Amino acid sequence: MKKLLAVAVILAAGCAPWTQVGGVYKSESQNYCVDLPQGWMRWGESEHLLISRDGVLLQNIQIVRHNVKDPLKHTKRKLAKDMLPQEAAEVLLDNATSNPGSTDFRVLENSPVPIGGLPGFKATYTYRNRDGLKCKSVCCGVLAGEYLFAITYNAAERYYFDKDIETFWKIVQSFAFVKAV
């Protein structure tokens, strides 16, 4: 028992910590800033922003900057910097649909929405995760130069999705580029 506890302590010490967030978050290296909600927690210190209030399996918001030249993990379709926003959304939806970790995938919406002052998209969909939990996601994205910026809200459809959707929209509305694109 003592060995198991010692291993758990060592593993926990080596993991990136959760830190509380709230207020303006600025990433010079990723070229964006957003207003983060008070009381939420951020995972680690990577360039990929991941926050949650009640646990990443219940709800999370992610902001990712993806170079359009780089392949996506689950699709052979490719992004291009001259795509229309809905075309980029279709590529991301194909990537999500092809993810072996989800089943029962249903697209509910793919519509235009401005992000950071540029034409962007909003894609809403549902799926079941590996454990059979029904989840709902909204991915808002914008192509800016060589990059796709995606702001995604994932949550258990029952209770958690509705609980924090307004928080997600506040983050999307606050999204701005640090330097002109």
JOMO-V558265 format. One record per run of one state. SS is the DSSP state (hx for helix, st for strand, lp for the rest). FROM is the first residue (numbers start at 1). LEN is the number of residues. Records with the same first field share a line. If there is no record, write none. Layout:
SS=FROM-LEN + FROM-LEN
//
This chain:
lp=1-1 + 15-3 + 21-2 + 28-4 + 37-4 + 44-5 + 53-6 + 68-17 + 98-5 + 116-2 + 129-5 + 145-2 + 157-3 + 175-1 + 177-5
hx=2-13 + 85-13 + 160-15
st=18-3 + 23-5 + 32-5 + 41-3 + 49-4 + 59-9 + 103-13 + 118-11 + 134-11 + 147-10 + 176-1
//
